[in-house]
Structure formats: structure tokens, C-alpha cells
Amino acid sequence: MTMQFSDATTNAALDAIETAAGTAPTLEIRSGAKPTNCASADAGTLLASIVLPSDYLTAASSRAKAKNGTWTGAGGAGAGAGTNAGHFRIKQGATCHIQGSITITAGGGDMQLDNVSIADGQAFTVNTFALTGPAA
């Protein structure tokens, strides 16, 4: 049996995800595959870490939330000569609230960057990120 939810219920659930992660969380860009779940230890090399805007996602509408504002950063010292980004984690302190895959723009990842080869000091921009609720 598959449950169904109204748009209002789905939108409220999506907004609650942003509330649980808190204002201005940290976005970590990491190499390799994402861990099994958010409770698992960090995996891969930390390539970049940026603090997201205070209100980093739009209000949920039509069962979706998209990134709000510009998300840009630069590779950190661990990035070395250029390592491919493989996954991200959105954290408040040490607690991971959201994680997913990363690809180049139009590559189909949960988060899409303008450049996935992150080198020390290399600027990057998150072009696409959204949370989507289940279909009606």
C-alpha cells in the first residue's frame, strides 16, 4: 500500500527539514561516494566547506524547495591538485541533516556544481539543489 499526502502536508514536511538543519548550516563538499546514511561517519576527503545563507532554501511550494541565494565557495587545503567532488553533507555543528550525490551541471546529481574538479583555492558554484516531496 502506498500512502499519499496533500500538497500542504508535503510542503510542511519539506519546510521542517530546513528548520531541523537550522539557520546558516555548513555545506561540505567531499570526494567519493556518500556514506550509507546521515548517521554514518564522514567519508571521503573534505574538499570545501562553506556556510550557507541564513535562509538557504525557498519556502516549499508545489512539493519542492530550491536553493535560495548564491552558494559559492573555494576548495580548501585538502583539495590538493584537484579532486572530483562525489557527495555533499549539510550539517549543523557535527550533525549531518542532509546528504546526497554531486555531479556537474545537468549531470543528474542531487546537487549540481559548475565544476566538480575541486582544487585548493578553486572557486565553485552550486547551480542546482532542490528537495522534492513524494508525488500526490
C-alpha positions, 0 to 999 in steps of 0.5 A: 500500500502506498500512502499519499499526502496533500500538497500542504502536508508535503510542503510542511514536511519539506519546510521542517527539514530546513528548520531541523538543519537550522539557520546558516548550516555548513555545506561540505563538499567531499570526494567519493561516494556518500556514506550509507546514511546521515548517521554514518561517519564522514567519508571521503576527503573534505574538499570545501566547506562553506556556510550557507545563507541564513535562509538557504532554501525557498519556502516549499511550494508545489512539493519542492524547495530550491536553493535560495541565494548564491552558494559559492565557495573555494576548495580548501587545503585538502583539495590538493591538485584537484579532486572530483567532488562525489557527495555533499553533507549539510550539517549543523555543528557535527550533525549531518541533516542532509546528504546526497550525490554531486555531479556537474551541471545537468549531470543528474546529481542531487546537487549540481556544481559548475565544476566538480574538479575541486582544487585548493583555492578553486572557486565553485558554484552550486547551480542546482539543489532542490528537495522534492516531496513524494508525488500526490 
